[in-house]
Amino acid sequence: MWRPISTMRGKALLCLIVVALLMTPVQAGDVSVMQQEPAEDPKQPNANNTTMYIWANGMSAYWTHFNNNDTESVAENELMEQKDNGVITIKYRFTMDPSLDKRLQMTEGGEMRGNFQVYFEGDQTNGDNNGPCQSDCDFLNITVFRGANKVYQHTEQPWPAGNWKNIVFSHTLTEEHGNLLWDGTNDNPIIEVSMKVKGDQQGGILPGTVQGTPAAFGIKLAEEGRLELPIDESSWEEAFQTGEDGMMDSEDTPGFTLVVASAAIGMAMFINASKDEELEE
């Protein structure tokens, strides 16, 4: 024979259903499904591009990034300085712009490879009595920095003046020197190019004539000024970027606290309803 459910029993049943629903696992979401991932910045490194290129605006701005195209750089993709008499002091610091948006792990034993085209006129060797340099000139140096830390410096030996030269170098990265982990905040890459060349061109004895040699320095940009980094494939894994195993702690899971609190309230309601029902009976 059918008997109506008492008010207290009905409340207890309702509370039990609420608790069951609240305790159902909540997916924090695949928030990525609901939110479309932003387009990848071509100026940042990725699994298919680990090569940096140098750029300049022809005045006083020098920068580097991982895109092989930059409309803000000089159209001819070449920097050139000239001076008839005296020293040209070159010190270009190509800093990462924009800054790295991710951490980078270099491959242990991997090679960093530089490839640059450089030109000079005048003298660059001190004290060889073949030019005006005394102690005021320097060879070409290309230095790679990880933030404020020097990773490697390549010094190119003199080559015949008035010629472009393809400067190629490589350097092996090891754990011993601490240059494997590049943090996006403090370890942005910098490429520094420095050199001092000297000219001694001046008016000749006869009017309208000149003697000596002017100084000049030139460097190619874009594809002809690049640095390849041995970025490890693990750099593209979410676990590496988060600095942990990639799993969110339960306390950090969106809605976790709310679910726990609601479940506790629901359970309390169920227990109280059950007690009331016992008293009623």
C-alpha positions, 0 to 999 in steps of 0.5 A: 500500500502506498504511503506518502513520504513524510516532510522530513524524509523528503528533505533528507532525500533532497539533501542527499541528491544535492550532496551527490550532485555537489560531489560530482567531479568538476573539470576546471576546465578545459578552459582552453576549449572555451577560450581560443588560444592567442595566435603565436607571436612570430618574434618568439621562439617555437618548436619550428624556429630557434634562430634569432636575427639582428635588426636596426633602424639606422639611428640608435636602436638595435634589437633582435628576435626570432622573426626573419622579417621586420618592417621597422628595420632599415630597408637595405638590411645593412648598417654602415659607418664611415670616418676619414680620420680617426677611430670608429668605435662600434658597440651595437647591443642587439637586445631581445625585443619583445622580451621572451614570453617563455622559459627556454631549456638549452640542450646539454652539449648543444651548439650555439651557432653564429653567422654574420657578414661584416665589413671594414676599411682602415686599420684594426691592428695595434702596433704593427706599423702597417697603419695608424693604430697604436693602442686604440683599435680592437678586433671584431668581437661578437658576444652573446649574453644571457641577461647580464651573464656572458655566455660566449665571446668570439674574437675574429682575427684580422682579415684584409681591409675593404672586404666583407667577411662571413663570420662563423662560430659555434659554442657548446653549451654545458650544465657546468657553465650554467647556461642551459636554463634561460628564464623569460624574465631575467635571461633575455638574449643579447648579441653584442658586436664591437670593434674599433677601426681607424682611418688616417685619410687627410689632405695631400701635399698637392691641392685637391689630393688626399693621402691615407685610408678612411675607416669604415665598418659595416654589418648585414642584418636579417638572414645575414646576421643570425644566431641559432640556439640549441633550444631543447624540445622540452621547452615547448611542454606545458609542464616545463613552462609552469615550472612543475608537473603541469598539474594544478593544485587542488587549491588552485582549481577554479571553483574547488573551494566553493564545491568543498564548502557547498558539499559540507553544507549539503552534508550538514543539511542531510545529517540534520534532516535525518536527525529531525526525522528520527525525532519525528518518528 
